[in-house]
Amino acid sequence: MVDVAAILGMHRQSVASYVKKFKEHELEGLLTRKQIPGKKPYFN
């Protein structure tokens, strides 16, 4: 998983989180994201 994170330029824990969501909820788990409170993103 460390190699995948390096290739994608992401932190290892972020990749692990995506893998966990996929294993638990398949593709639907990756497509639905909760809005994080705080500043709205500049780009949508």
N, C-alpha and C positions, 0 to 999 in steps of 0.2 A: 504494500500500500504506500510505502514511502516513495517508491519509484513513480507511482502514478501521481502522487502529490507534486513531486518535483517536475514532472512533465507538464502538468496543468498549471504549475505556479501557484499552488494552493497549499495551505497548511494540512498536515497529515490528519489532524482531528476533523477538519472540514470534510475531507474525502471519506473518512470513517463514518461521519454523520450521514452523508449521502448514501453510502452503501447500506447502512442500517435502515434508512427510510425505504430504500428499494427492496430490501429483503422482507420488510414487514408489510409494505403496501404496494409493491411493484411500481410500475410507472406512475400511477396516480399519486403515490406518495411524493414523487419528485416534482410533479406538476403543480400541486397545491402548496402554496407557501403562506405562512401567516405573516401579517403586517407587523413589523417590529415598531414599537412605540418610539417616538422621537422625531428627529428632523426628517422631513419628506425627502426622498431621493431627488437629485437634480435632474437626472435622466430617467425616463420611464421606459 
